[in-house]
Structure formats: C-alpha cells, structure tokens
Amino acid sequence: MLNKFDDYPIHQTPEPIAHPADSDRNFYDRTWFNGYSADGGQYFGIGMAIYPYRGVLDCAFSTVERGGRQHAYIASRSAPQERTDMQVGPFRIEIIEPLRRSRVILDDNETGLACDLTFSARTSAIQENRQTLWSGVRRIMDATRMDVFGRWTGTVKTPDGEFEVDDWYGTKDRSWGVRGVGEPEGGKPSGGRVFFFLWAPLFWDDHVSHAIFFDGRRGEALAREGLIAPLYESEHDIPSTLDDPAERMATALHRVKYHQGTRLASSAEIDLLGLDGSKRTISLEPLLRFQMKGLGYNHPTWKQGMYHGEFATHYEVYEPDQLDLLAPDNIHVQQVVRATDGERSGIGVLEQIVIGPYEPAGFKGALDGAS
C-alpha cells in the first residue's frame, strides 16, 4: 500500500510509510490547533486525525463566541490511503509551509458554521518529551507531541453571525502514537480509572512558556515537563524550523484550586524550576471555558476514532450555564487564562481533565466535585 510519501527517503521500517510501526489498534496521527483573542473573550479549537487500524479520518471545528455559547462541527470519513489527503467533506487543512504556515477551511455548509483561517508560526517547533502511561500490563498511551506557538488571521461564521480573527494567539499541536480512541474495547474491565492531566502553553512579551503534567492518584509525577522558548515577531524571523531552542526546566510543579462541586479550575499556579535552582511561579486566572467534547474528546457518540460510515457530519451547540460539569463528557476543558509571574503578564490556555480519585484535590470517587 503505497502513497506519495514513499517517494521520499523517510522510511523508519521496511514497510511502506502508510504502515505504522506499531500494531496497536489505537494508533493515531493528529493535527490540533487552538486560537483565542487577546482579551480572552473568544476561542476556537480545531482537530483532525487518522486512525489507520480503525479505517477512520475525522475532524472537528468548534468555537466559543462572546458570552460563552459554543458551536461544534464534527465530521468523519473512511480513512484515505493517501496521507496528504487532509479533507473531510467541507473541512480541510492545507500545509502551506511545514512547521511555519497552515490554513484551515470549513466551507459553507448546512450547519451555518464555517471558517477560513491561517496560522503563522512565531516559534520553532518544540518537541515535548515522549509520554508513556500504563494500566497494569497494558500500555494505554505512548505518544510524541510537538508544539508551535503562533498567530491567526481569518474569518469565522456561526449561525449567530460572523467575526474577524485578527492576529489572535494560538498553538499548533501535532501528536502521534497510541492513545485511547474509538469504541470501548471488550474484555475484563480494567478497574477504577485514574487520569490527571494539565497542559499550559503561555505567551509572554518575548518568549513562551509551557508546562505538562500527568499525575497518579497521589499526585506523583508520571510525566512532567516545563520549558521556555524564544518568541519571534514573524515566521520569517524564526532562525530555523529544525532547531529546538527551548530551555528545559529541571521540573515543574502545579497547584490548582477548583470551583466548589466541580473539577473545573478556579485558579492555578505553576512553578518552573530551573537547572540552576531558580523558581518562577506563574499564576493563572481563567477567562473563558471551552468544552473539549466539541472536538470529540470523550463525546458520548462522536468520540475521536469512532466509525460513522463512509462520510457523516454532526453539529451541536452548548450553553455554558446549562451543562453538568461533572458529566463524563464535560470534565475535559480548556480555559483561556491570564498569566502573571510578579513581573510580567501573559495569556494562554490551561487544559485540564481529572478522572477518578486524586488525593491533592480531595477527589475520592470517579467524578465527585471539590468540597
């Protein structure tokens, strides 16, 4: 099974490039973006992924308008053999220049949700450390992720109206490997699930900072990373897309306060601990909430990687004050946050999900809220 990439010297195994080296059915390859206005009042998220062993290519575009109402478009098709085919119905992603510039288009369709957006890098691509998690003897996650911080321009249409995207902040996130996707698997139940995740890419005046946390039930670090990297005025000022100039921290720490009766952050602090013993404490103030189910995460019927036939689409709207924040499909969120460190101010997002008991927050059950 050949495709266009087989004409390049990029093979890592004796197989054609369309054959993943890993035989896990949950192998995936995803492109993901977010974007948000400078005042934190508007947001959009974008996703597309292929699941070769599930035979699925799916995508999503979801936006929060001023006032908090969220629109979501999700679509799915049979996976193409040609990996440069990044189109699902009216939705497509164009890689204009690798690691520098991308375009995302959702053509006019029956839902009334559409966009034409261009992402322009402001950092080199930053590779996160490999993230491998286990449940007993089963490897449930094994992935590599790279991040590019940048700016957005373009237009978004919703059934409620149209707005311009003018120099918005945002992050491009490419990841691939193994992750829980698609329909539930059979076999003996694995027991009580515990999953804690924070992800915090932040923009400052002349640099970006980033912190990632996977914790166990006692708060012990399963995977943890902090870094800072230079921020450039334009994509043309980036010295090289291949160099990773990130300054890696010795480690990072977090403290999260939750709204009573929920698992939603009311505030947070992140410590970046340098190799020289220095500590930078960053305070985060949430400004806006985005439900990740709008991109398929934990969606009850449109979870990422589920098969819906040769082609299918779905549209829905969320009113923020009408959601049960402890429902399984609502606990995974991103919040646009204002960041301060005592000297500087910035903006970014705090992604969060906590499933199961988590002692540092006082969570004792699968989905109980903060006291």
JOURUR-V568991 format. One line per field, one symbol per residue. phi: phi as a letter, one per 20 degrees, with the letter a starting at -180 (. if undefined). Layout:
phi = ???
//
This chain:
phi = .dbfffedecfdcfegffeffeeffefbbcdbccbbffemecbbccbbbdcgeemcccbbcbcdegoofddcdcbbbffffeffedccledbddefbgmcbccccdfgbfendbabccdcfccffdeffgdccccmeefebbbdcccceacdcqccdcgeqcbedcmffacdcdbbqdbfcmfgeenfgenfecbcbcbcececfcbccbbccddefenffebbbcbcbfddfbffefgbfeedefeeefabcbccddfgmcddfeabccdddffenfcdedecdfdbdcefffdnflffccggnfecnfabcbcbcdefedeefdfgedeecddfcedccncccbbaccebbcdnfbfgemfddfbfefe
//
